[in-house]
């Protein structure tokens, strides 16, 4: 617990002011040109992208200056200032199955970069080039390591790569990455003055204290029992009081210790551990019941003691009870067999109740399981970026300021610009990502009438050359 208290204190007083974030090395990995995306995925990208592995300064869970790695996808553009996308990867089986070592999720990051963004994908602590145990499902460290990467890369890009970024920041991630993305969004809005343009957490366990606890108490078979083992290992690393007397042998039953220790020592990966545990649980207990790995007395204590260290740690890693300022879309599939879709509904309802009006939850498919939900979720994020990504001239650092009034409105409003532009195109998008109306040849201080249902809408404003010059929100009552 002492280690965690130190970590939290450093975050509160502003660790970024104590330890400057910087890129300390970069390695070119590969190029994925426009034809690659067209041939592989049938999309027409804005640009190709160059992939780099970087090492950068961050801090570990003890608050000590450390080095982490991550993937940077740099769009092949010149003379433009581009947005940043932070992509948080999902659960991986072993240390080097991460974006900066060109795992499958490096493709996702490069797709988002092909829209014309710098896409960053942190490997997290304990993975990639960072040593030690990965603090799995630890909200504070997965958020801070991604924020440190954003800060480091924003300085490195213009000085070393000759590329300027604008002030758009998008956040996304799937599964574990959905949890990490929501934690990052929260950290940025509560601890920095950075503005989040929009975030799309996808199929994440936002309510760890209910989802993981339900798994712990369940009598049903579960497809990834190794998740429970990894969470226990992680939280023992961070909090120090999960195992009685700090001994793993006093938490897990003897028949499972050897295999869990092999995973800790990186002798087997997470999926190998999962296969072994399922086999043993089925043989010993008649089914892959996660809690049967843990001593019955500890399970009983967790059930009966609200302030048991396990319950305290789980609650500390919930990431949904706050009110985002930036837009947030929670994507999920109702047939998810690994992460209950109720996580997204709980988060939406809680955030709305906290006053966040711009949070919506979208069921992508009622039948798709966790793996099947990946493709539609990634596709929605791709088109979301296509809608909202702004590219501005590197020489023109001033944004076009737009006023829309009244806002909220009944659908009729006036739009005005702070500079002399004409023949503007307005595209109106619902929060689901669907374009609902377009208005051509709009002039300064022109009255606009929308034929839409009440709700929140995103207004994309393009100049006569088709360049996106502003993105605004409109509330229709």
N, C-alpha and C positions, 0 to 999 in steps of 0.2 A: 504493500500500500504506500510505503514511503516513496518508492520510485514514481508511482503515479502522481502523488501529490506534488513532487518536484516538477514533473512534466507539465501538470496543469498550471502550476504557478508561473512557470516560464512562458506559457502561452498567454496567460492573463496579462503579464507585464510587458508582453510584446517581444517574443524571442527574435522576431525578424529585425528588431532594432539592435539586438545584441550580436547576432551572427548574421552577417550579410550573406544573401544567397548569390552564388555565382557558379557558372559553368567552369569546371576545371579541366575537362577533356571532351573531345568530340571525335567520333569515328564514323566516316561515311559507310553506309551499309549497302544501299541499292537505290535504283531509280525505278519508279513505276510510271510509265508515260501514259498519255491519254488512251492510246490503243489498248493498253493492258486492261483498263477499266471497261472499255467498250467490249472487248473480246471476252473478258471473264464474266462480266456482270450485266452487259447490255445497256449500260448507261453512257450518256454523253457528258463527260466531266468538263469543268471549266478549265482545268489545267492538269498536267502531270505533277508528280511530287517526288522529292528526294528524301530518303530516310537516313537518319543519323542516330547513333547511340551516344548519349551524353552521360557524363558523370557530373554531379553538382552537389553543392553543400546543402545539408539539411541538418536535422537533429534526431537523435534516437529517443526511445521512450524514457531514458534517464535524463533527457535534456542536454546531452553531450553532443558537441559538434561532430558530424559524421558525413559520410559520402554515400549517395544513392545514385542509381542509374535510371534511365528512362529513354523512351523513343520520342524523337522529334521528327515530324513529317513537314517538310517545307515546300510550299507550292512553287512551281516554276513560273513565277511572275516577275515583272520588272516595273518599277515606277508606281507601284500600288502599295497602299497601306492595308493590311488584311487583318481579319479577326483571329482570335485564339479560341481553339476548342480544347478543353481538358477532357480526355477520355479515360475513365477508370476501368481497368480490366476485371474480369471475373475470376473465380477461384481457379488456381492452377495446381497441377499435380506436383511440380518440383521447381527448384530454384530458377532454372533457365528457360522454362516455358512461359516467358514473359515477352511483352511487346518489343523491348530493345534487343532481344535475341531472335526477332522475327518469328514469334509464335503466330498462330492463326489470327489472333486479335490485332496483330500489326496491320493486317489487311483492312480491318475495320477502321483503324486510325487513318490509314492512307486514303480510304474512300472519303472520309470526312475532309481530309486535306485537299482532295481533288476538287472540292467545291470552291476552293480558293481560300483556305484557312491554314494557319499553322496549328497542327493538331499535336498535342502533347499526351503521352501516356506514361505515367510514372510506373516503375516496376514495384513500388512499395518497399518498406523496410523488410529485411530478411529475405529478399528475393533479388534476382539479377546480381549486381555487383556488391550489394550490401550484405554484410555478414550477419550471422546469428539467426535466431528464431523469428519467423514472420509473425507479427502481431495481427493475426487473422481476425477480421470483424471488429477491429479496434478503431472506433470512429475518429478519435483525436489524431492518431498518427497517420492513418490513411489520408485524412484531410490535409494535415500540415505538410506531408511530404509532397502532395500535389500542388499545394499553394506555393511552397518553396521552389518547385520546378517552374511554375508560371513566372515568379519573380526573377529567377535566374535567367530564364530564356528571354524574357522581355529586354534584359540588358545585353545579352549575348547576341541576339539577332542583328540589331543595327551595327554593333561594333565589329562583329566577326563575319556576319553573313550578308551584310548590306541590305537587310530587309526591315521595313518599318511595320509595326502593328498599329491598328487603331484601337478604339476603346470598347469594341464588342468582345464579350467573353461568353462562351457557351460551355455548359457542363453536361456531361452524360456518362453513362456506364451501365453495364448489365450485370445482374445477379449480385455477387459481392461488390461489383463495380457500381451497381445501383445504390447500395448502402453507402459506399465511399463517395459517390457523386453528391448524394444528399448531405452527407457530412461536410463535404467541401463547400457546397453552397451556403450552408449554415455558418461555417467558419468565416468565409469571406464577408458575409453580410453582417456578422456580429463583431468581427475583430479587425476589419479593414475598411477603407473608404473606396474599395473597388466595386464597381457596379456589375452585377450579373445580368447579361442581356436575356438569357433564358436557360433553363435546364430541363433535361429529360432523363430522370432516373428510370431505369427499366428493370422490372421484375426483381426488385431488391427486398431484403429482409429489414425493413425500416424499424419494425417493432421487435427487436431482438428479445426483449424481456417476455413477450408473449409467444412469439414463434419458436424460439429455442427452448423456452420452458415447456411449451406444449410437446415439443419433440422429446424432451427429457422425461415427461410424464406419460407419454403415449404407450399403449400396449400394442400398437400396430407395427407392422413391418415398415421399414423406411429404406429408400433406395441408396442413400448416401450416409450410412451410420458414421463414417469417418469424420463428417462435419462436426459431430459432437466432441470427438476426441481432439480435433484441431482447435476448436474453440476453447476447450479446457486447457490445452497446452499454451495457447496464446494468452489467455487471461492470467494464467499462473506467471507467465513471463512479465506481464504488465503490472499486475496488482500484487503478486507475491503471496496471496493467502487463499488461493483456490484449493490446493492440496493441504490436508491436515498435516501440520508440522513441516510443510514444504516438501513432502515426500510423495512422489507419484504413485508409489506402491501402496499408499494409504487412501488412494482415491479410486483407481481402477483395480478390478479384480485380477488376481495373479495370471490367469490364463490369457489375458490380453496385453499384459505389460510388455512382454518381449517384442511384440510386433509394433506397438506404439513407440517404444524406444528406438526401434530400427527406423521408423519414420522421422523421429526427432533427429537422429544421427544422419539422415539423408541417405540411408542404405536402401530404402524403398520409397516410392512416391505415394502420394495421397490415394491414387486410384488402386494401386497394389494393396495398400493398407485396407482400403474399403472392401476389396474382394476377400481378403483374409478374414476381416472382422465379420463380414456377412456369413462366410462359411462357418466360422466358429460359433457365432451366435445362433445360427440355424441348428447346428449340431447340439449345442449345449442347452438352448432355451426354446427350441422349436420354431424360431423365427428371428428375423433381423430386427430385434427390438433394442433400440439404442441404449436405453437406461440400464439394460442388463449388463453392460460393461462396467458399471459403477457399483460400488458396494451399496447394498440395500439401505444400510443405516444412513449413508450420506444422502441418498435420494429422499428418504423420509425427512431428514433434517431440512433439505431444500424445500420440500413441500410445506413443512410446518413453521419454518422460520423465515419471515419476510425479509429480515436483514441478514440472512445467511450470505457469506461472501460471494457465492455464485449469483444470487438474486441481485445483490448490489452491483456486481460487475455487469450483469445483463442489462439492468436499467440504465447504467451509465453509458451504454452503447446504443440506446434508442436514439433515433435521429429525426423523429417526425413531429415532436411537440414544440413547434415554433411557428413563426409567421413569415414566410419568404416575401420579399419585396419584388424580386424579379419573377417573371413568368415561370411556372413549373408545370410540366405535363408528366403524369405518372402512367407509364405504359405497363400493361400486364396481360396475361392470358389466364382465363378462369380455370383452365385444366392443368395449371402448373402443379407438378407432382413433387417439386423440391422446395419451393418457397410459396407459402400460401398467398393467394391473390388478395386476401383480406389485408395484407400489409399495405397495399396501395390504397384501399378504401379507408383504412384507419388513418393513414397519413393525410389523405384528402380531407376527410371529415374534421380531423383535429386542426389542420391548418386553416380551413375555412372558418371554423369556430374561433380560432385565434385572430381572425380578421384578415387573412390572406385570401383575397377574392380571386386571384389569378392562378389558382391551383386547380387543375382538372385531372381526373383519372379516366383512362381510356382502355377498355377491354378490347384487345386486338383480335382475340379469337376465343370462343367459349370452350373449344375442345382441345386446343394446343397445349402440350405439356411444356416443361421448362426449356427443353432443347429446341422444340419446334417453334417456340415463341421468339427465338433469337432473330431469325430473318425478317419477319414483319417489323420488329422493334427497330432494328438497324435501318430498315428502309424508311420508316417514319422519320427517324432522326435525319437521314440524308435529305429528304424533301423539306424538312423543317429548316435545315441550314440553307438549302437552295432558296427558300422564301425570304430568309431574314439576313443572309450574309451581305455585308456592305463592303465594297472595295472603293477606296478613295485615292486620288492622286497623292503621291508622296510629297509633292510640293504644296498641295492644298490641304492644310492642316485644319481648316475650319469646317465644321459641320453645317449643313443647312438646318437652321432652326425653324421649326414648324409649330404653328398654333392651330388648334382645332377647338372651336367653341360653338355652342355649349358642349361640355363633356363632363358628365353624362348628357346624352341627348335622346330624343325620340326617334333618331335615325336621320334627322335633318341637322346639318352643321355647316359651318363656314371654315374654310381652310386658308391660312395665310402663311407666307414665307418671309424670311428676313432679308432675302436678296431678290434680285430681279430675274426670276425664272418663269418660263411659260411652257405651254404644251406638256404639262405634267401628266403622267399616267398613275392612277391610283388602283391598286389591287387590294381587295378586302378579304381577309382570311378568318374563318372561325378558329376557335382554339383546337379543334380536331385536326387542323391543317388543311381543310378544304377551302378552296377559293370560292367565295359566294357572290362576288360582284366585282366588276371593273368599271372605271370611269376614265375616259380618254380626254385629252386636250384640256386639262384643268388649268385655269388661270389663277393668279394670285387673288386672294379674298373672294373666291368663288363659293357660292352656296352649293352643297352636295346633298342629295337625297338618297338614302340607302333603303333598300327593300329587304330588310333582314329581321329575324326574330330578336327579341331581347337577349342580351348577353354581352360578353367581352369579345372584341374583335381586334385583330392586328392589321394595321393599315400600312402597306408598303407603298412608298412614294418613289417613282423613278423619273429621271429627267427625259428629255426628248430623245436622248441617245440610248435609252434603255438602262442607264446606270442607276442602281439603287442609291438614293441620296438620303433617305430618312425612313425610320420605322417608328410608328406611333401606335398607341393603344386608344381604343374608343369604347366606351361603355354605352350600350343602347338599352334604354329602359322600356 
